[in-house]
């Protein structure tokens, strides 16, 4: 299976996490391409395989600066994405209340609006309580890949 991780990061935490997961890809029988969201648009979803949105949250539940172009392209270039299967790894801090993991939640909502289908649950990583985010994300990914349709 081929996965594309679309990475939105403020201070590099989401990028470091995605790189750690990429190193584990062979053990999962998959390959992972990492694409920082900088400058991407909706055409990225024309790539083969499944996608993982791996993003942190900034401000009051916003997507990171480097993810803004892709997020806004989902509105400006909106089209049906029924062929897209994706997962979400959302990084945040629950001490921020309602905006917790807002970056990931926003991408999830917008992709579903366009017909894309999320596979499994969102992986929420809480900086206030998660001691081993790499381990939690790897456990989520290990389970998640078993849920992705084999024909992707």
Secondary structure as a PSIPRED ss2 file (coil, helix, strand):
# PSIPRED VFORMAT (PSIPRED V4.0)

   1 X C   1.000  0.000  0.000
   2 X E   0.000  0.000  1.000
   3 X E   0.000  0.000  1.000
   4 X E   0.000  0.000  1.000
   5 X E   0.000  0.000  1.000
   6 X E   0.000  0.000  1.000
   7 X E   0.000  0.000  1.000
   8 X E   0.000  0.000  1.000
   9 X C   1.000  0.000  0.000
  10 X C   1.000  0.000  0.000
  11 X C   1.000  0.000  0.000
  12 X C   1.000  0.000  0.000
  13 X H   0.000  1.000  0.000
  14 X H   0.000  1.000  0.000
  15 X H   0.000  1.000  0.000
  16 X H   0.000  1.000  0.000
  17 X H   0.000  1.000  0.000
  18 X H   0.000  1.000  0.000
  19 X H   0.000  1.000  0.000
  20 X H   0.000  1.000  0.000
  21 X H   0.000  1.000  0.000
  22 X H   0.000  1.000  0.000
  23 X H   0.000  1.000  0.000
  24 X C   1.000  0.000  0.000
  25 X H   0.000  1.000  0.000
  26 X H   0.000  1.000  0.000
  27 X H   0.000  1.000  0.000
  28 X H   0.000  1.000  0.000
  29 X C   1.000  0.000  0.000
  30 X C   1.000  0.000  0.000
  31 X E   0.000  0.000  1.000
  32 X E   0.000  0.000  1.000
  33 X E   0.000  0.000  1.000
  34 X E   0.000  0.000  1.000
  35 X E   0.000  0.000  1.000
  36 X E   0.000  0.000  1.000
  37 X C   1.000  0.000  0.000
  38 X C   1.000  0.000  0.000
  39 X C   1.000  0.000  0.000
  40 X C   1.000  0.000  0.000
  41 X C   1.000  0.000  0.000
  42 X H   0.000  1.000  0.000
  43 X H   0.000  1.000  0.000
  44 X H   0.000  1.000  0.000
  45 X H   0.000  1.000  0.000
  46 X H   0.000  1.000  0.000
  47 X C   1.000  0.000  0.000
  48 X C   1.000  0.000  0.000
  49 X C   1.000  0.000  0.000
  50 X E   0.000  0.000  1.000
  51 X E   0.000  0.000  1.000
  52 X E   0.000  0.000  1.000
  53 X E   0.000  0.000  1.000
  54 X E   0.000  0.000  1.000
  55 X E   0.000  0.000  1.000
  56 X C   1.000  0.000  0.000
  57 X C   1.000  0.000  0.000
  58 X E   0.000  0.000  1.000
  59 X C   1.000  0.000  0.000
  60 X C   1.000  0.000  0.000
  61 X C   1.000  0.000  0.000
  62 X E   0.000  0.000  1.000
  63 X C   1.000  0.000  0.000
  64 X C   1.000  0.000  0.000
  65 X H   0.000  1.000  0.000
  66 X H   0.000  1.000  0.000
  67 X H   0.000  1.000  0.000
  68 X H   0.000  1.000  0.000
  69 X H   0.000  1.000  0.000
  70 X H   0.000  1.000  0.000
  71 X H   0.000  1.000  0.000
  72 X H   0.000  1.000  0.000
  73 X H   0.000  1.000  0.000
  74 X H   0.000  1.000  0.000
  75 X H   0.000  1.000  0.000
  76 X H   0.000  1.000  0.000
  77 X C   1.000  0.000  0.000
  78 X C   1.000  0.000  0.000
  79 X C   1.000  0.000  0.000
  80 X C   1.000  0.000  0.000
  81 X C   1.000  0.000  0.000
  82 X C   1.000  0.000  0.000
  83 X C   1.000  0.000  0.000
  84 X C   1.000  0.000  0.000
  85 X E   0.000  0.000  1.000
  86 X E   0.000  0.000  1.000
  87 X E   0.000  0.000  1.000
  88 X E   0.000  0.000  1.000
  89 X E   0.000  0.000  1.000
  90 X E   0.000  0.000  1.000
  91 X E   0.000  0.000  1.000
  92 X E   0.000  0.000  1.000
  93 X C   1.000  0.000  0.000
  94 X H   0.000  1.000  0.000
  95 X H   0.000  1.000  0.000
  96 X H   0.000  1.000  0.000
  97 X H   0.000  1.000  0.000
  98 X H   0.000  1.000  0.000
  99 X H   0.000  1.000  0.000
 100 X C   1.000  0.000  0.000
 101 X C   1.000  0.000  0.000
 102 X H   0.000  1.000  0.000
 103 X H   0.000  1.000  0.000
 104 X H   0.000  1.000  0.000
 105 X H   0.000  1.000  0.000
 106 X H   0.000  1.000  0.000
 107 X H   0.000  1.000  0.000
 108 X H   0.000  1.000  0.000
 109 X H   0.000  1.000  0.000
 110 X H   0.000  1.000  0.000
 111 X H   0.000  1.000  0.000
 112 X H   0.000  1.000  0.000
 113 X H   0.000  1.000  0.000
 114 X C   1.000  0.000  0.000
 115 X C   1.000  0.000  0.000
 116 X C   1.000  0.000  0.000
 117 X E   0.000  0.000  1.000
 118 X E   0.000  0.000  1.000
 119 X C   1.000  0.000  0.000
 120 X C   1.000  0.000  0.000
 121 X C   1.000  0.000  0.000
 122 X C   1.000  0.000  0.000
 123 X E   0.000  0.000  1.000
 124 X E   0.000  0.000  1.000
 125 X E   0.000  0.000  1.000
 126 X E   0.000  0.000  1.000
 127 X C   1.000  0.000  0.000
 128 X C   1.000  0.000  0.000
 129 X C   1.000  0.000  0.000
 130 X C   1.000  0.000  0.000
 131 X C   1.000  0.000  0.000
 132 X C   1.000  0.000  0.000
 133 X H   0.000  1.000  0.000
 134 X H   0.000  1.000  0.000
 135 X H   0.000  1.000  0.000
 136 X H   0.000  1.000  0.000
 137 X H   0.000  1.000  0.000
 138 X H   0.000  1.000  0.000
 139 X H   0.000  1.000  0.000
 140 X H   0.000  1.000  0.000
 141 X H   0.000  1.000  0.000
 142 X H   0.000  1.000  0.000
 143 X H   0.000  1.000  0.000
 144 X H   0.000  1.000  0.000
 145 X H   0.000  1.000  0.000
 146 X H   0.000  1.000  0.000
 147 X H   0.000  1.000  0.000
 148 X C   1.000  0.000  0.000
 149 X C   1.000  0.000  0.000
 150 X C   1.000  0.000  0.000
 151 X C   1.000  0.000  0.000
 152 X C   1.000  0.000  0.000
